[in-house]
Amino acid sequence: MAVKGLMDFLKASPSAFHAIENLTKILDENGFTRLRESAKWELQKGGKYYVTRNLSSVIAFTVPEGSLDSIRICASHSDSPVFKIKENAELEVRGKYVQLNTERYGGMIFSTWLDRPLSVAGRVLVKGEKGIETRLVNIDKDMLVIPNVAIHMNRTVNDGYKFNAQTDLMPLYGDMRSKGAFRKQIAEAVGAEEKDVLGSDLFLYSRVAPSVWGANGEFVSAGRLDDLECAYATMMGFVDAKPVNGMPVCAVFDNEEVGSTTKQGADSSFLTDVLKRAFYALNLDEEAFMRAAASSMMLSCDNAHAMHPNHPEFSDATNNVQMNGGIVIKESANQKYTSDGASKAMLRAILDKANVPYQFFANRSDMLGGGTLGNISNSHFSLNTVDIGLAQLAMHSSYETAGTEDVGHMINCARAFYNADLKCVTDGQYDIG
Ligand code: ZN
Protein backbone atom coordinates (compact mmCIF):
# COMPACT_ATOMS: atom_id res chain seq x y z
CA MET A 1 0.00 0.00 0.00
CA ALA A 2 1.24 3.47 -0.89
CA VAL A 3 0.97 4.69 2.70
CA LYS A 4 3.69 2.24 3.80
CA GLY A 5 6.11 3.80 1.30
CA LEU A 6 5.14 7.26 2.54
CA MET A 7 5.79 6.30 6.17
CA ASP A 8 9.24 4.90 5.33
CA PHE A 9 10.01 8.07 3.38
CA LEU A 10 8.92 10.34 6.26
CA LYS A 11 10.95 8.38 8.77
CA ALA A 12 14.05 8.62 6.60
CA SER A 13 13.52 12.35 5.96
CA PRO A 14 13.92 14.25 9.27
CA SER A 15 15.07 17.40 7.41
CA ALA A 16 14.55 18.98 3.97
CA PHE A 17 18.08 17.86 3.03
CA HIS A 18 17.21 14.25 3.81
CA ALA A 19 13.89 14.54 1.95
CA ILE A 20 15.71 15.71 -1.19
CA GLU A 21 18.38 13.02 -0.81
CA ASN A 22 15.66 10.36 -0.57
CA LEU A 23 13.79 11.77 -3.58
CA THR A 24 17.00 11.71 -5.62
CA LYS A 25 17.50 8.07 -4.58
CA ILE A 26 14.07 7.32 -6.09
CA LEU A 27 15.19 9.14 -9.26
CA ASP A 28 18.50 7.22 -9.36
CA GLU A 29 16.67 3.92 -8.99
CA ASN A 30 14.47 4.89 -11.92
CA GLY A 31 17.34 5.62 -14.28
CA PHE A 32 17.56 9.40 -13.96
CA THR A 33 20.89 11.17 -14.52
CA ARG A 34 22.07 13.91 -12.18
CA LEU A 35 22.99 17.17 -13.91
CA ARG A 36 25.13 19.83 -12.30
CA GLU A 37 24.14 23.46 -12.70
CA SER A 38 27.81 24.39 -13.10
CA ALA A 39 28.42 21.98 -16.03
CA LYS A 40 27.40 22.03 -19.69
CA TRP A 41 24.31 19.93 -20.32
CA GLU A 42 24.16 17.32 -23.10
CA LEU A 43 20.57 16.06 -23.23
CA GLN A 44 19.13 13.21 -25.30
CA LYS A 45 15.58 12.63 -26.51
CA GLY A 46 13.94 10.24 -24.09
CA GLY A 47 16.59 11.11 -21.48
CA LYS A 48 15.71 11.44 -17.79
CA TYR A 49 17.45 14.06 -15.67
CA TYR A 50 17.43 15.92 -12.39
CA VAL A 51 19.13 18.92 -10.82
CA THR A 52 19.43 19.89 -7.16
CA ARG A 53 20.08 23.34 -5.72
CA ASN A 54 21.41 23.80 -2.19
CA LEU A 55 20.75 20.04 -1.82
CA SER A 56 17.35 21.07 -0.46
CA SER A 57 15.41 21.57 -3.73
CA VAL A 58 15.19 19.29 -6.76
CA ILE A 59 13.78 19.56 -10.27
CA ALA A 60 13.49 16.38 -12.35
CA PHE A 61 12.39 16.19 -15.98
CA THR A 62 12.10 13.78 -18.88
CA VAL A 63 12.87 14.84 -22.44
CA PRO A 64 10.02 13.64 -24.69
CA GLU A 65 10.77 11.41 -27.69
CA GLY A 66 8.44 13.58 -29.79
CA SER A 67 8.20 17.35 -30.08
CA LEU A 68 8.67 19.43 -26.96
CA ASP A 69 5.51 21.48 -27.26
CA SER A 70 4.37 21.70 -23.64
CA ILE A 71 5.57 21.28 -20.06
CA ARG A 72 3.69 19.52 -17.28
CA ILE A 73 4.86 20.43 -13.75
CA CYS A 74 4.01 19.13 -10.30
CA ALA A 75 5.50 21.39 -7.61
CA SER A 76 5.59 20.83 -3.85
CA HIS A 77 7.85 21.75 -0.94
CA SER A 78 10.52 19.94 1.05
CA ASP A 79 10.56 22.01 4.24
CA SER A 80 8.31 22.03 7.33
CA PRO A 81 7.99 24.35 10.33
CA VAL A 82 10.74 23.43 12.75
CA PHE A 83 13.28 24.79 15.25
CA LYS A 84 16.68 25.70 13.85
CA ILE A 85 19.75 25.40 16.07
CA LYS A 86 21.91 28.53 16.32
CA GLU A 87 25.70 28.76 16.27
CA ASN A 88 27.20 28.57 19.78
CA ALA A 89 24.20 26.42 20.57
CA GLU A 90 24.89 25.47 24.16
CA LEU A 91 23.02 27.51 26.71
CA GLU A 92 23.75 27.06 30.42
CA VAL A 93 21.05 27.41 33.09
CA ARG A 94 22.31 28.40 36.55
CA GLY A 95 25.18 25.95 36.38
CA LYS A 96 22.79 22.97 36.34
CA TYR A 97 21.56 22.36 32.79
CA VAL A 98 22.73 22.60 29.19
CA GLN A 99 20.09 23.57 26.64
CA LEU A 100 20.38 24.18 22.91
CA ASN A 101 19.66 27.68 21.67
CA THR A 102 17.13 27.51 18.84
CA GLU A 103 14.97 29.81 16.77
CA ARG A 104 11.77 29.07 14.93
CA TYR A 105 11.66 28.32 11.23
CA GLY A 106 8.14 28.85 9.90
CA GLY A 107 4.88 28.92 11.82
CA MET A 108 4.55 25.80 13.93
CA ILE A 109 2.07 24.94 16.69
CA PHE A 110 4.48 25.39 19.61
CA SER A 111 2.73 23.17 22.15
CA THR A 112 3.11 20.08 19.93
CA TRP A 113 6.88 20.19 20.37
CA LEU A 114 6.80 19.88 24.18
CA ASP A 115 7.24 16.75 26.30
CA ARG A 116 8.27 14.37 23.53
CA PRO A 117 11.62 12.97 22.44
CA LEU A 118 13.42 15.14 19.91
CA SER A 119 16.66 14.86 18.01
CA VAL A 120 18.78 16.78 15.50
CA ALA A 121 19.16 16.45 11.73
CA GLY A 122 20.41 18.59 8.86
CA ARG A 123 23.64 19.20 6.99
CA VAL A 124 27.18 19.96 8.02
CA LEU A 125 29.83 21.65 5.88
CA VAL A 126 33.18 20.04 6.57
CA LYS A 127 36.70 21.08 5.60
CA GLY A 128 37.92 18.17 3.49
CA GLU A 129 41.07 17.29 1.53
CA LYS A 130 40.28 19.60 -1.37
CA GLY A 131 37.92 22.14 0.10
CA ILE A 132 34.47 22.13 1.64
CA GLU A 133 32.11 19.19 1.43
CA THR A 134 28.54 18.61 2.62
CA ARG A 135 27.59 15.72 4.87
CA LEU A 136 24.07 15.03 6.05
CA VAL A 137 23.59 14.25 9.70
CA ASN A 138 20.80 12.56 11.63
CA ILE A 139 21.44 11.80 15.30
CA ASP A 140 19.26 8.73 15.27
CA LYS A 141 18.38 8.56 18.96
CA ASP A 142 16.21 10.34 21.53
CA MET A 143 18.36 13.26 22.60
CA LEU A 144 16.36 16.33 23.66
CA VAL A 145 13.07 17.31 25.31
CA ILE A 146 11.35 20.70 25.64
CA PRO A 147 9.73 20.23 29.07
CA ASN A 148 6.44 21.87 29.99
CA VAL A 149 6.23 23.86 33.21
CA ALA A 150 4.29 21.89 35.87
CA ILE A 151 0.69 22.99 36.23
CA HIS A 152 1.46 23.90 39.88
CA MET A 153 3.79 26.62 38.64
CA ASN A 154 1.54 27.74 35.79
CA ARG A 155 -2.04 27.24 37.03
CA THR A 156 -3.65 29.08 34.11
CA VAL A 157 -1.92 27.09 31.38
CA ASN A 158 -5.23 25.49 30.33
CA ASP A 159 -6.80 28.91 29.85
CA GLY A 160 -4.46 29.50 26.93
CA TYR A 161 -0.75 30.22 27.12
CA LYS A 162 1.41 32.48 24.99
CA PHE A 163 4.73 30.72 24.42
CA ASN A 164 7.87 32.82 24.16
CA ALA A 165 10.25 31.34 21.57
CA GLN A 166 13.37 32.39 23.49
CA THR A 167 12.35 31.38 27.00
CA ASP A 168 9.69 28.65 26.78
CA LEU A 169 10.93 26.49 23.94
CA MET A 170 14.61 25.72 24.52
CA PRO A 171 15.25 21.96 24.37
CA LEU A 172 17.10 20.41 27.31
CA TYR A 173 20.28 18.65 26.16
CA GLY A 174 21.83 17.44 29.41
CA ASP A 175 23.23 18.25 32.82
CA MET A 176 26.57 20.03 33.21
CA ARG A 177 28.51 16.91 32.21
CA SER A 178 27.29 17.52 28.65
CA LYS A 179 28.90 20.96 28.47
CA GLY A 180 30.93 21.26 25.28
CA ALA A 181 29.57 17.97 23.93
CA PHE A 182 27.17 19.17 21.23
CA ARG A 183 29.62 20.33 18.55
CA LYS A 184 31.73 17.27 19.25
CA GLN A 185 28.71 15.01 18.88
CA ILE A 186 27.78 16.55 15.52
CA ALA A 187 31.38 16.39 14.26
CA GLU A 188 31.69 12.74 15.30
CA ALA A 189 28.39 11.87 13.63
CA VAL A 190 29.74 13.07 10.28
CA GLY A 191 33.21 11.57 10.83
CA ALA A 192 34.98 14.90 11.14
CA GLU A 193 37.17 16.76 13.62
CA GLU A 194 35.34 19.46 15.52
CA LYS A 195 37.69 22.13 14.15
CA ASP A 196 36.87 21.08 10.58
CA VAL A 197 33.12 21.77 10.92
CA LEU A 198 32.88 25.12 9.15
CA GLY A 199 29.13 25.50 8.82
CA SER A 200 25.86 23.75 9.48
CA ASP A 201 22.09 23.93 9.10
CA LEU A 202 20.77 21.82 11.95
CA PHE A 203 17.15 21.40 12.97
CA LEU A 204 15.19 19.65 15.69
CA TYR A 205 12.83 16.88 14.70
CA SER A 206 10.26 14.88 16.63
CA ARG A 207 11.18 11.25 17.23
CA VAL A 208 7.52 10.16 17.35
CA ALA A 209 7.26 7.53 14.61
CA PRO A 210 4.64 7.65 11.83
CA SER A 211 1.57 5.59 12.70
CA VAL A 212 -1.56 4.25 11.00
CA TRP A 213 -4.61 4.31 13.28
CA GLY A 214 -8.42 4.63 13.45
CA ALA A 215 -11.13 1.97 13.73
CA ASN A 216 -10.32 0.75 10.24
CA GLY A 217 -6.79 2.10 9.88
CA GLU A 218 -8.13 5.06 7.97
CA PHE A 219 -5.71 7.67 9.32
CA VAL A 220 -1.97 8.17 9.19
CA SER A 221 -0.17 10.51 11.58
CA ALA A 222 3.41 11.73 11.32
CA GLY A 223 5.53 14.84 11.33
CA ARG A 224 6.09 16.71 8.04
CA LEU A 225 3.01 15.37 6.17
CA ASP A 226 2.82 19.00 4.99
CA ASP A 227 4.29 18.81 2.45
CA LEU A 228 6.32 15.64 2.17
CA GLU A 229 3.13 13.68 1.50
CA CYS A 230 2.67 15.62 -1.76
CA ALA A 231 6.42 15.61 -2.54
CA TYR A 232 6.58 11.82 -2.20
CA ALA A 233 3.31 11.08 -4.01
CA THR A 234 3.95 13.39 -6.99
CA MET A 235 7.46 11.94 -7.37
CA MET A 236 6.07 8.37 -7.37
CA GLY A 237 3.52 9.39 -10.02
CA PHE A 238 6.25 11.16 -12.00
CA VAL A 239 8.69 8.22 -12.20
CA ASP A 240 5.80 5.98 -13.18
CA ALA A 241 4.38 8.20 -15.94
CA LYS A 242 4.35 7.31 -19.64
CA PRO A 243 3.56 10.67 -21.24
CA VAL A 244 2.34 10.83 -24.84
CA ASN A 245 3.42 14.45 -25.28
CA GLY A 246 5.04 17.29 -23.40
CA MET A 247 7.86 17.36 -20.89
CA PRO A 248 6.98 16.03 -17.42
CA VAL A 249 8.64 17.95 -14.60
CA CYS A 250 8.60 17.21 -10.88
CA ALA A 251 9.84 20.08 -8.69
CA VAL A 252 10.26 20.11 -4.93
CA PHE A 253 11.29 23.47 -3.46
CA ASP A 254 12.73 24.35 -0.07
CA ASN A 255 11.74 27.34 2.07
CA GLU A 256 8.00 27.52 1.35
CA GLU A 257 7.39 27.86 5.09
CA VAL A 258 9.41 31.09 5.25
CA GLY A 259 8.10 32.72 2.06
CA SER A 260 10.09 30.94 -0.70
CA THR A 261 12.47 33.89 -1.22
CA THR A 262 15.74 31.96 -1.28
CA LYS A 263 17.99 30.94 -4.17
CA GLN A 264 16.42 27.47 -4.07
CA GLY A 265 12.84 28.50 -3.20
CA ALA A 266 9.84 28.80 -5.52
CA ASP A 267 10.43 32.58 -5.60
CA SER A 268 13.80 32.10 -7.33
CA SER A 269 14.96 31.55 -10.90
CA PHE A 270 15.56 27.82 -10.27
CA LEU A 271 12.57 26.54 -12.27
CA THR A 272 13.05 28.85 -15.28
CA ASP A 273 16.82 28.29 -15.18
CA VAL A 274 16.36 24.52 -15.46
CA LEU A 275 13.57 24.61 -18.06
CA LYS A 276 15.29 27.15 -20.31
CA ARG A 277 18.60 25.34 -20.10
CA ALA A 278 16.85 22.11 -21.07
CA PHE A 279 15.33 23.83 -24.11
CA TYR A 280 18.62 25.44 -25.14
CA ALA A 281 20.53 22.18 -24.69
CA LEU A 282 18.01 20.60 -27.08
CA ASN A 283 18.65 23.40 -29.62
CA LEU A 284 15.25 25.00 -29.03
CA ASP A 285 15.05 28.77 -28.82
CA GLU A 286 13.28 31.26 -26.57
CA GLU A 287 10.24 31.38 -28.84
CA ALA A 288 9.87 27.59 -28.70
CA PHE A 289 10.05 27.86 -24.93
CA MET A 290 7.33 30.50 -24.81
CA ARG A 291 5.11 28.57 -27.22
CA ALA A 292 5.47 25.50 -25.01
CA ALA A 293 4.73 27.59 -21.91
CA ALA A 294 1.38 28.64 -23.40
CA SER A 295 0.38 24.96 -23.69
CA SER A 296 1.76 24.06 -20.27
CA MET A 297 0.20 23.41 -16.92
CA MET A 298 1.29 23.17 -13.31
CA LEU A 299 -0.15 21.46 -10.26
CA SER A 300 0.91 23.37 -7.16
CA CYS A 301 0.71 20.59 -4.57
CA ASP A 302 0.50 21.44 -0.89
CA ASN A 303 -1.67 19.86 1.76
CA ALA A 304 -5.14 21.18 2.56
CA HIS A 305 -7.25 21.47 5.70
CA ALA A 306 -9.72 18.67 6.37
CA MET A 307 -12.85 19.61 8.31
CA HIS A 308 -11.91 19.44 12.00
CA PRO A 309 -13.99 16.95 14.06
CA ASN A 310 -14.16 19.31 17.07
CA HIS A 311 -14.53 22.47 15.04
CA PRO A 312 -16.48 21.84 11.83
CA GLU A 313 -17.51 25.51 11.99
CA PHE A 314 -13.99 26.52 10.90
CA SER A 315 -14.67 24.98 7.49
CA ASP A 316 -16.46 26.69 4.65
CA ALA A 317 -20.27 26.44 4.62
CA THR A 318 -20.48 24.27 1.49
CA ASN A 319 -16.96 22.92 0.93
CA ASN A 320 -16.29 20.40 3.69
CA VAL A 321 -13.04 18.63 2.93
CA GLN A 322 -12.65 15.08 4.20
CA MET A 323 -9.66 12.78 4.60
CA ASN A 324 -9.66 9.87 2.14
CA GLY A 325 -11.93 11.97 -0.08
CA GLY A 326 -9.28 12.35 -2.78
CA ILE A 327 -7.50 15.32 -4.32
CA VAL A 328 -8.43 18.65 -2.75
CA ILE A 329 -8.73 21.42 -5.34
CA LYS A 330 -8.10 24.69 -3.50
CA GLU A 331 -9.29 28.10 -4.54
CA SER A 332 -9.48 31.58 -3.10
CA ALA A 333 -10.88 34.69 -4.73
CA ASN A 334 -7.77 36.71 -3.83
CA GLN A 335 -5.75 34.19 -5.93
CA LYS A 336 -3.45 33.15 -3.09
CA TYR A 337 -4.35 29.85 -4.69
CA THR A 338 -3.84 29.90 -8.44
CA SER A 339 -6.89 27.77 -9.33
CA ASP A 340 -9.34 29.44 -11.68
CA GLY A 341 -12.18 28.25 -13.88
CA ALA A 342 -9.85 27.22 -16.71
CA SER A 343 -7.24 25.36 -14.65
CA LYS A 344 -9.93 23.66 -12.54
CA ALA A 345 -11.70 22.51 -15.70
CA MET A 346 -8.48 21.10 -17.16
CA LEU A 347 -7.65 19.17 -14.00
CA ARG A 348 -11.21 17.89 -13.55
CA ALA A 349 -11.24 16.55 -17.10
CA ILE A 350 -7.99 14.69 -16.39
CA LEU A 351 -9.12 13.32 -13.00
CA ASP A 352 -12.54 12.27 -14.30
CA LYS A 353 -10.92 10.31 -17.11
CA ALA A 354 -8.53 8.58 -14.70
CA ASN A 355 -11.23 7.94 -12.10
CA VAL A 356 -9.38 9.81 -9.36
CA PRO A 357 -11.73 11.25 -6.69
CA TYR A 358 -11.55 14.95 -5.88
CA GLN A 359 -13.20 17.59 -3.70
CA PHE A 360 -13.01 21.35 -3.25
CA PHE A 361 -11.61 23.63 -0.59
CA ALA A 362 -12.35 27.28 0.03
CA ASN A 363 -11.71 29.35 3.16
CA ARG A 364 -14.60 30.54 5.26
CA SER A 365 -15.35 33.97 3.82
CA ASP A 366 -14.30 35.64 7.09
CA MET A 367 -10.98 33.75 7.32
CA LEU A 368 -7.79 34.66 5.51
CA GLY A 369 -6.35 31.13 5.13
CA GLY A 370 -2.81 30.22 4.10
CA GLY A 371 -0.73 30.67 0.98
CA THR A 372 1.58 28.33 -0.90
CA LEU A 373 4.08 28.26 -3.74
CA GLY A 374 1.92 28.18 -6.92
CA ASN A 375 1.26 31.90 -7.26
CA ILE A 376 4.85 32.73 -6.23
CA SER A 377 6.28 30.40 -8.89
CA ASN A 378 3.86 31.88 -11.44
CA SER A 379 5.43 35.30 -11.01
CA HIS A 380 8.61 33.79 -12.54
CA PHE A 381 7.14 31.22 -14.92
CA SER A 382 3.51 31.96 -15.75
CA LEU A 383 1.27 29.14 -16.89
CA ASN A 384 -2.14 27.63 -16.18
CA THR A 385 -1.90 26.40 -12.61
CA VAL A 386 -4.22 24.74 -10.15
CA ASP A 387 -3.59 24.49 -6.42
CA ILE A 388 -4.26 21.06 -4.99
CA GLY A 389 -3.33 19.05 -1.92
CA LEU A 390 -4.37 16.18 0.33
CA ALA A 391 -6.69 16.65 3.28
CA GLN A 392 -5.10 16.75 6.71
CA LEU A 393 -5.70 17.83 10.29
CA ALA A 394 -3.41 19.80 12.61
CA MET A 395 -1.32 21.44 9.89
CA HIS A 396 2.05 22.59 11.30
CA SER A 397 1.76 20.37 14.38
CA SER A 398 4.78 18.13 14.99
CA TYR A 399 2.33 15.23 14.52
CA GLU A 400 -0.14 15.82 11.68
CA THR A 401 -2.96 13.54 10.54
CA ALA A 402 -4.08 12.58 7.03
CA GLY A 403 -6.04 9.79 5.30
CA THR A 404 -4.27 6.54 4.44
CA GLU A 405 -5.97 6.19 1.03
CA ASP A 406 -5.13 9.69 -0.17
CA VAL A 407 -1.44 8.98 -0.84
CA GLY A 408 -2.51 6.57 -3.59
CA HIS A 409 -4.98 9.13 -4.93
CA MET A 410 -2.19 11.71 -5.33
CA ILE A 411 0.10 9.21 -7.06
CA ASN A 412 -2.73 8.42 -9.48
CA CYS A 413 -3.46 12.12 -9.96
CA ALA A 414 0.16 12.95 -10.81
CA ARG A 415 0.47 9.98 -13.18
CA ALA A 416 -2.78 10.89 -14.98
CA PHE A 417 -1.68 14.53 -15.24
CA TYR A 418 1.67 13.62 -16.82
CA ASN A 419 0.06 11.09 -19.15
CA ALA A 420 -2.72 13.41 -20.33
CA ASP A 421 -2.55 14.57 -23.94
CA LEU A 422 -3.00 18.24 -23.13
CA LYS A 423 -2.85 21.03 -25.72
CA CYS A 424 -3.78 24.69 -25.65
CA VAL A 425 -5.55 25.31 -28.97
CA THR A 426 -6.06 28.99 -28.33
CA ASP A 427 -6.46 31.10 -25.21
CA GLY A 428 -9.42 29.54 -23.40
CA GLN A 429 -9.64 26.35 -25.48
CA TYR A 430 -7.80 23.21 -24.47
CA ASP A 431 -7.64 19.75 -26.06
CA ILE A 432 -7.31 16.86 -23.63
CA GLY A 433 -6.86 13.53 -25.39
ZN1 ZN B 1 2.72 23.27 2.96
Boltz pocket constraint, residues with backbone or C-beta under 6 A from the ligand:
constraints:
  - pocket:
      binder: B
      contacts: [[A, 77], [A, 79], [A, 226], [A, 227], [A, 256], [A, 302], [A, 303], [A, 372]]
      max_distance: 6.0
